[in-house]
Amino acid sequence: MISNINTANQLAKMPQDGNRYELVEGVLNMMSPAGGRHGRIAGVVFRLLANHVVDNDLGVTFAAETGFLITTNPDTVRAPDAAFVCQDKMNQLEDDSGFLPFAPDLAVEFVSPNDTFADVENKAFSWLDAGTQLVLIVEPKSQTAHAYRSRRNIRVLKSGEEIDASDVVTGWNVAVTEIFR
């Protein structure tokens, strides 16, 4: 029964039913499928990030639905829309077939039409609390990107500005307009 799922281990063993789930402090949450705009923009960001990471041998990128176990007792397994983990952290991992047992260095979240900005921001805070160095929230409706480096260090970027993530993903800078074209 789905209501009995409250640990990362139970979530990992749950039969696939065609839905996406996250586990937040031991509570299973179903996630709605993304719409076309969300998927298109997520694809652009993932491609830009992955190409840069591969070209510069910086680590590993992860697409949507990759689970990261970021807290235990109670367990929280989150799945960002895109993520980056540096090579040093990946080298410490013996097996990456299950949920990754740490927070990514960079997490990217997109605000879908079904989301409230506050809900996505709370997700960003949970990433930061778990050790993520930079969380990008991409807001398609306003065509902005919000860069969270801490709960207080938040920068809103719009057309004509550039996301500078080079302190987390060496050399990665992307124009906001590049994301939305």
Beta strands, then each sheet from edge to edge (+ up, - down):
strand 1: 20-24
strand 2: 27-31
strand 3: 59-63
strand 4: 68-71
strand 5: 76-78
strand 6: 82-86
strand 7: 106-110
strand 8: 134-139
strand 9: 144-148
strand 10: 154-157
strand 11: 162-164
strand 12: 173-175
sheet 1: 1+ 2-
sheet 2: 3+ 6- 7+ 8+ 9- 10+
sheet 3: 4+ 5-
sheet 4: 11+ 12-
end
